[in-house]
Amino acid sequence: MKEWLQNRTECQNFETDCMEVRFPFSLEGKTILVTGASSGIGLSVCRAVVASGGSVIGVARREDCLKEMENELGAGNASYIKADLSLDADIEDITLRMPEVNGLVYAAGITRLAPLKFIKRHDLEEVMNVNYFSMVLLLAQVVRHKKIKRNANSSVVLISSVAQQVGTKSSLLYTGSKGAMSAGSRVIANELSSQKIRVNTIEPGMVQTAMASEMEDMLSKEVVEKDMKQYPLGYGIPEDVANAAVFLLSDASRWMTGQSITLDGGRYKLLD
Amino acid sequence: MDKNQFLQSFAEQFDETDPSAFTMNAKFKEMDEWSSMVALMIIAMVDENYNKKITGADLRETDTIEQLFERVAAK
């Protein structure tokens, strides 16, 4: 009983220290590695990290976009590593060049629409490579090289998709890859919990990004407009996802791991 | 591009519609079985068979199989 009381007091003191020292949603003093940083959700995460007081290292293939991101956010707050995550050599390069970070956001991703009977091994490999294999391989190297701070409330945020909770026609390539990501995140969360490294996913519905525009081009404006009407709060914007990522990266979520936040404007839980 | 081959491949994306309904003058979007799923299969079929990309807009802006054939041939 006495020991329990002592532990409880220590915890309360810790909580009080956390709350008093700084706003728990702040990322002040934290450095975050963000993949897919050249556009869409990844770029929004970079902006949100800096707006929340942190500094960011963006990873993407397109150096011009990365430079633009660095210029916009300021060289003191943002830097970048140009890399192609589908190449093992580039993953190794990221791991060697990056400093020890407090968090990592995996926002790199691609999508392809294809009905089941048209799916080929090449399509599967292309989507799985970027959306799942590279995520696993990057985290494996980052952990192996101890580039994410241990016992310091570090946080890994994986941008999955609400697609993996449902069964949208023609989305098998994408849905399968995000399902693997979400399922894998719980295993990784468990393995890293002893180092107090938290791992959570965000599962957004349709977010207005270049990737969504590609879908609109392939389908039709009418199909997209019909789909948008299914969202009580409308389609999301990248900032909606970035704000949730800031929460998961911050100390405000220090007791949360192996979980998923669904952000879909009410699409799948609110019924007429 | 062979018209008959295109017509056959187009028809193969449908499961319920009577094969006799597929002529080059058939208005495909008026077929009972036409759906967003069939549209995706037509897009995928054109990609696979002809290595050409068509979009929802191409389907929206054409009415008959002949018109779609001409549009794919022109790409």
Interface residues (C-beta under 8 A of the other chain):
Chain A: L113 A114 P115 K117 F118 K169 S170 E216 D217 M218 L219 S220 K221 E222 V223
Chain B: S36 M37 A39 L40 M41 I43 A44 M45 D47 E48 T55 G56 A57 L59 R60
